[in-house]
Every structure is written in C-alpha cells, then in structure tokens.
C-alpha cells in the first residue's frame, strides 16, 4: 500500500470516528434536553430528524470509506 493511500485510509477512519463521537454526544444532548423540558411535538420531530440525518451521514461515510 502506498503511503498516500494509507494516509487517506487513516484520514477517513479518523473522520468517521470523529463524526461517530459527535453523533453520540449530540444524541445524548438531544435526549437530555428533551427529558428536561418535555415541550412541543415539533421539538421532538426536529430531534428525531436530526438523529435520522446523522445516521444516514454515518452510513454514507462508511460506504465511502470501504
């Protein structure tokens, strides 16, 4: 494997790891704030859409990385 290929694989792995960590953090924040103030339906829908979007993004990155 050439060094630049290795670097690229390393970088994409790092990005996936970073976004995964961010996804877990943001999911926890969304859940905590939702539990803290169980407010409107629209907030719940927005957080649900955020989670779905983040999961789709992760799946796309994994597919691109492999």
C-alpha atoms as an extended CHARMM CRD file, in Angstrom:
* protein
*
        66  EXT
         1         1  UNK       CA              0.0000000000        0.0000000000        0.0000000000  PROA      1               0.0000000000
         2         2  UNK       CA              1.3920000000        3.3910000000       -0.9520000000  PROA      2               0.0000000000
         3         3  UNK       CA              1.9370000000        5.9520000000        1.8290000000  PROA      3               0.0000000000
         4         4  UNK       CA             -0.6430000000        8.3620000000        0.3970000000  PROA      4               0.0000000000
         5         5  UNK       CA             -3.2460000000        5.5750000000        0.2170000000  PROA      5               0.0000000000
         6         6  UNK       CA             -2.5070000000        4.6840000000        3.8220000000  PROA      6               0.0000000000
         7         7  UNK       CA             -2.7840000000        8.3350000000        4.8320000000  PROA      7               0.0000000000
         8         8  UNK       CA             -6.1450000000        8.6230000000        3.0720000000  PROA      8               0.0000000000
         9         9  UNK       CA             -7.4970000000        5.4910000000        4.7800000000  PROA      9               0.0000000000
        10        10  UNK       CA             -6.2260000000        6.8180000000        8.1030000000  PROA      10              0.0000000000
        11        11  UNK       CA             -7.8870000000       10.1790000000        7.5000000000  PROA      11              0.0000000000
        12        12  UNK       CA            -11.2660000000        8.7340000000        6.5020000000  PROA      12              0.0000000000
        13        13  UNK       CA            -11.1600000000        6.4480000000        9.5450000000  PROA      13              0.0000000000
        14        14  UNK       CA            -10.4200000000        9.4740000000       11.7330000000  PROA      14              0.0000000000
        15        15  UNK       CA            -13.3070000000       11.4510000000       10.1930000000  PROA      15              0.0000000000
        16        16  UNK       CA            -15.7160000000        8.5460000000       10.7050000000  PROA      16              0.0000000000
        17        17  UNK       CA            -14.5840000000        8.2050000000       14.3140000000  PROA      17              0.0000000000
        18        18  UNK       CA            -14.9880000000       11.9350000000       14.9070000000  PROA      18              0.0000000000
        19        19  UNK       CA            -18.4710000000       12.0930000000       13.4010000000  PROA      19              0.0000000000
        20        20  UNK       CA            -19.4930000000        8.9770000000       15.3250000000  PROA      20              0.0000000000
        21        21  UNK       CA            -18.3310000000       10.5390000000       18.6020000000  PROA      21              0.0000000000
        22        22  UNK       CA            -20.1340000000       13.7610000000       17.6880000000  PROA      22              0.0000000000
        23        23  UNK       CA            -23.2710000000       11.8000000000       16.8170000000  PROA      23              0.0000000000
        24        24  UNK       CA            -23.2910000000       10.0230000000       20.1880000000  PROA      24              0.0000000000
        25        25  UNK       CA            -22.6780000000       13.3200000000       22.0140000000  PROA      25              0.0000000000
        26        26  UNK       CA            -25.4220000000       15.1680000000       20.1300000000  PROA      26              0.0000000000
        27        27  UNK       CA            -27.8630000000       12.2980000000       20.6080000000  PROA      27              0.0000000000
        28        28  UNK       CA            -27.2390000000       12.4070000000       24.3620000000  PROA      28              0.0000000000
        29        29  UNK       CA            -27.6720000000       16.1920000000       24.4300000000  PROA      29              0.0000000000
        30        30  UNK       CA            -30.9280000000       15.9440000000       22.4690000000  PROA      30              0.0000000000
        31        31  UNK       CA            -32.2800000000       13.2540000000       24.7870000000  PROA      31              0.0000000000
        32        32  UNK       CA            -31.2890000000       15.1630000000       27.9310000000  PROA      32              0.0000000000
        33        33  UNK       CA            -32.8460000000       18.4250000000       26.8020000000  PROA      33              0.0000000000
        34        34  UNK       CA            -35.9620000000       16.6000000000       25.6480000000  PROA      34              0.0000000000
        35        35  UNK       CA            -36.3330000000       14.8900000000       29.0170000000  PROA      35              0.0000000000
        36        36  UNK       CA            -35.5890000000       18.1120000000       30.8820000000  PROA      36              0.0000000000
        37        37  UNK       CA            -38.3530000000       20.0440000000       29.1800000000  PROA      37              0.0000000000
        38        38  UNK       CA            -40.8480000000       17.7380000000       27.5530000000  PROA      38              0.0000000000
        39        39  UNK       CA            -42.1690000000       20.5360000000       25.4050000000  PROA      39              0.0000000000
        40        40  UNK       CA            -43.7200000000       20.6940000000       21.9850000000  PROA      40              0.0000000000
        41        41  UNK       CA            -44.1850000000       17.9370000000       19.4550000000  PROA      41              0.0000000000
        42        42  UNK       CA            -42.1860000000       19.9600000000       16.9480000000  PROA      42              0.0000000000
        43        43  UNK       CA            -39.0460000000       19.7760000000       19.0980000000  PROA      43              0.0000000000
        44        44  UNK       CA            -39.4080000000       16.0060000000       19.2580000000  PROA      44              0.0000000000
        45        45  UNK       CA            -39.8420000000       15.7830000000       15.4920000000  PROA      45              0.0000000000
        46        46  UNK       CA            -36.8190000000       18.0290000000       14.9190000000  PROA      46              0.0000000000
        47        47  UNK       CA            -34.5930000000       15.9230000000       17.1800000000  PROA      47              0.0000000000
        48        48  UNK       CA            -35.8220000000       12.7300000000       15.5190000000  PROA      48              0.0000000000
        49        49  UNK       CA            -34.9820000000       14.1440000000       12.0860000000  PROA      49              0.0000000000
        50        50  UNK       CA            -31.5450000000       15.2050000000       13.3340000000  PROA      50              0.0000000000
        51        51  UNK       CA            -30.8160000000       11.6620000000       14.5250000000  PROA      51              0.0000000000
        52        52  UNK       CA            -32.0400000000       10.1290000000       11.2460000000  PROA      52              0.0000000000
        53        53  UNK       CA            -29.9240000000       12.5830000000        9.2470000000  PROA      53              0.0000000000
        54        54  UNK       CA            -26.8290000000       11.8450000000       11.3470000000  PROA      54              0.0000000000
        55        55  UNK       CA            -27.3040000000        8.0950000000       10.8990000000  PROA      55              0.0000000000
        56        56  UNK       CA            -27.6670000000        8.4850000000        7.1350000000  PROA      56              0.0000000000
        57        57  UNK       CA            -24.4990000000       10.5940000000        7.0640000000  PROA      57              0.0000000000
        58        58  UNK       CA            -22.5850000000        7.9440000000        9.0150000000  PROA      58              0.0000000000
        59        59  UNK       CA            -23.7930000000        5.1820000000        6.7000000000  PROA      59              0.0000000000
        60        60  UNK       CA            -22.6880000000        7.1830000000        3.6520000000  PROA      60              0.0000000000
        61        61  UNK       CA            -19.2430000000        7.8020000000        5.1570000000  PROA      61              0.0000000000
        62        62  UNK       CA            -18.8050000000        4.1060000000        5.9820000000  PROA      62              0.0000000000
        63        63  UNK       CA            -19.8000000000        3.1850000000        2.4190000000  PROA      63              0.0000000000
        64        64  UNK       CA            -17.3310000000        5.7130000000        1.0020000000  PROA      64              0.0000000000
        65        65  UNK       CA            -14.5810000000        4.5710000000        3.3570000000  PROA      65              0.0000000000
        66        66  UNK       CA            -14.7900000000        0.8910000000        2.4190000000  PROA      66              0.0000000000
